């Protein structure tokens, strides 16, 4: 199946700093990517839909100025957590619609820990 | 997207079939049933999907009832590596930004 690469897998940062997470579709072009967040022992929660060449669409309650999404090419979307705080510590996962639109493929996730 | 209901947890002996149920009584005619699983601290993995007919692939079988209000994912010979949270999701299959909305899923534990 299609491969989605997410980097880094784990990051620890100080409170107030910004962190960038990359999501790449390795063997297909993805016009749409999705960003999820998952807290311990909870399900995945959709944060935003990233569309190549246009502004991302954020779910209700997600601060667009805090979680900056850029989808500048058909194979790369980035999520930047700005001025991170301990409550932003979470598991962040990206996904991309595969060829033919039938399936979503997921990255391996990024564990963010804000001290 | 239609809401799904799954049991929170299930146990299965290794080598036996694991049958994971899902209720989606409000599913509409053009919504597909998808199954994903998430092994601890990893991204979800696609398993199988279907609309009306039963489906089978190298990983699992999907049985959808005739009225489409429920389905069952079958792992024919469960192994320890199948221990994961299994998510049943219904969604439209159309162009555009159709997204997956995850419920709470079923924690499957495969034991010796």
Interface residues (C-beta under 8 A of the other chain):
Chain A: X1 X4 X6 X32 X34 X36 X43 X44 X45 X46 X49 X51 X57 X91 X93 X95 X101 X102 X103 X104 X105 X106 X107 X108 X109 X111
Chain B: X34 X36 X38 X41 X42 X43 X44 X45 X46 X49 X87 X93 X94 X95 X96 X97 X98 X99 X100 X101 X102 X103 X104 X105
